[in-house]
Amino acid sequence: MNNYKSEWLPHLKQAVPEAAKGKGTCMYIMALEGWRRGLELKFIKKKGTGLLKSVAFSLSDGKNEHVFNGSRGDTVTKEAIKICTSKGLTNKYLAEANVPIPGGKAFAKEESNDNIINYANKVGYPLVIKPSDSDGGGAGVITNIKDQKEMESALLKVRVKPISVVVERFFVGEDFRVYVLDGKVIGAFHRRAASVVGDGKLNIKELLDQKNSARQLSPFLAKSSIKIDENMKTYLQKQGMNVFDIPKKGERVFLRRNGEYFKERDSINVTESLSPKMKNIAIEAVNAIPGLTHGGVDMLINLEKDEGVVNEVNSRAQISNHVFPVEGEAVDIPKYLIDYYFPNSINDKATDVPFNFDFKLIVDSFEKGFATEIKVPSIPIGLKTTKRFVLTGSNFDNKFRKWVQRQAIKQNINGYVRTINQDSISIVVAGSEQVINNFKKNY
């Protein structure tokens, strides 16, 4: 992966395969962290559709085994999962624990849109509408609904078929995701609405093209480009702009309304800068859910007033935006989670083992029905060192390359040979320190 950001975790450079990009990234980087530490890794086919719902994985140190679904481990109870997937139940537990929430009302799927509109008109705008049951992805959420006309339009989008929904007061603030583990905040990021920043030369469309190219660098965002659609054009038009306007240098132009198009938002790491008060609200939110040992808390925060409310608590929170933020330093959430589940493996650093496993083979085997459980082969003991040699000369033909490969196979070394230029090649080898030193002596 070219142009990997220096702020991201160096041990994940070139580590996430194509098959794990996007929806599979969280699962893969969690499993990889454990596997690189020497834990036994198994993938398990479950009932359900889609990678996230139909595949789990387990890690074992020979004494203890834990099963994970994405970032969620098995210390999170079934009761906690049930509560977190229901907005109504979540709000009930949060309110009982005096955790600040926007406040609102749940409507069953049998309720008519007219009844919901009547309630909205009674409590007053702005409002938020969202499905009552959710897996924490933010799908179907529409915020900052300003009047009856916008509410009618929002209902048509959210209730394409009869579903239960929650209508809440709209809290004026920015979107944040805070990750809490064992009573501590280990990561937080600001979910900024999709935007571009002007350079005084390029128009909005050209700036967006640049932004999409930058998103390709992220294993998590690589398959999620921001497309110009009628909603974007309308939103820009309300600002007196169109996609061919050239913003001033340093001018930020928002392309979407805050709180919408969750997959297009920019993750900005704020772990260190978020106030203790806001972090404490997130901790109290997780503590309010029985059996929730770790999870992600979605908050709306007014930074100027240092006030916030909890929108949602996720038992299976997406962690890739912590690991591959659009702006700011990466937070190694997989490390923290594996430390928690396998404290005896803390000294077995995954950063020392630059090896990956074939995730595509696993996904394909499950999708084609070839397997219901797959154990990933462990990394051979002692295979914890990589070195790069640069050779210069004029005799680096295919015959020489094959000779290097034969030497590597004989000495049980992994690696590859790449051409730098006409007179130089790069040899990268991986193996034990002693074996690599012996290999080097041949040159």
Secondary structure, 3 states (H helix, E strand, C coil): CCCCCCCCCHHHCCCCCHHHCCCCHHHHHHHHHHHHCCCEEEEEECCCCCHHHHEEEEEECCCCEEEEECCEECCCCHHHHHHHCEHHHHHHHHHHCCCCCCCEEEECCCCCHHHHHHHHHHHCCCEEEEECECCCCCCCCEEEECCHHHHHHHHHHHCCCCCCEEEEECCCCEEEEEEEECCEEEEEEEEECCEEECCCCCCHHHHHHHHHHHHCCCCCCCCCCCCCCHHHHHHHHHCCCCCCCCCCCCCEEECCCCCCCHHHCEEEECCCCCCHHHHHHHHHHHHHCCCCCEEEEEEEEECCCCEEEEEEEECCCCCHHHHCCCECCCCCHHHHHHHHHCHHHCCCCHHHCCCCCCHHHHHHHHHCCCCCEEEECCCCCCCCEEEEEEEECCCCCHHHHHHHHHHHHHCCCEEEEEEEECCEEEEEEEECHHHHHHHHHCC
